[in-house]
Amino acid sequence: MSTAGATIDNGLAQEKLYAAVRSFSKPGKEESPTDQPSMTEETMSSLTWEEFGGKDGIKNYELKRNDAVYLSTISSALAEDEVEAASNRKRLKFREKAAAAVKDKLLELAMDIYSHNYFVAELAKMGAGILSFQLSLLGVQPGEISAIMQRAKREKMIAVQAGIKQVASEKVLFSIVTGAKIA
Amino acid sequence: MRGNKKIKAQLSIFRELETQLFTQAERLGIRDRFSALQIKEYEHDAIRQHLIAFYQERANLEYEMSMFGTDKKETLIKLERLEVYIKRAERLAKAYEKSIGKLLPAAGQKLPVSERPRVFVTIGADQ
């Protein structure tokens, strides 16, 4: 059976799968031990599989216990593909949006690494580490992450220089207005 | 006395701001860019900019008073205050020029090799 181009009724299939697993692990009160089905032979549940385009209609496949792990894995993989396909179709681009948001946050935090406050600087370092890990999970290249860190440093340098000039300007203005000695 | 306290408090705020910014500069590895001479130059530039603004304001007020006949008393008070500010600013500018002049030779000796003025000499036959 080809999985390409096929869609899977994930919700229904997974519900059935979990229900089947539960029923196997916790036998009902009414059931006697002798009534319990054989683990290897008994059908757990059925998986509803619909061919793409609906040409073949809905097919039901009998599931055995040994298939549970494989099916849960493949269904989650398919669900991920579905999300990706939906986002592409609707031009939502979750991954890009998430990466952009995390990049902005990383830039802010990386600037705080050079803060005069020790605790702020240490927390920012930790936060930047976590965010860079998240970015790597989102598929952002390490070179891009280090470029963000360098950009943060450059921006911080500019901010510090502007801050020093601003303080100097305000200090002299204060001195001019009040007559206070600043030197 | 009360005004004196306020001035001291304000000056301590400036000092604190400067300290914080210098700490940040140190963490960035650019502390040596902000030497005492550099800070004096920033302050001197700021004084000159403020002076220009004061001169402009004085010209505007004088023009307003002569052309539009606005409330002369109020404008005169403003002008008087401006004159005081201008005199203080000019005095400060001169003081800064003097202190920068004192700092310059000392700073010239301490300049790192990369920042010292370079003289290029070519050796070889002239074409």
Interface residues (C-beta under 8 A of the other chain):
Chain A: I113 Y114 S115 H116 A121 K153 K156 M157 V160 Q161 G163 I164 K165 V167 A168 S169 E170 K171 V172 L173 F174 S175 I176 V177 T178 G179 A180 I182 A183
Chain B: I7 Q10 L11 F14 L17 E18 T19 Q20 L21 F22 T23 Q24 A25 R27 L28 I30 R33 F34 I39 Y42 E43 A46 I47 Q49 H50 Y85 R88 A89 L92 A95 Y96 S99
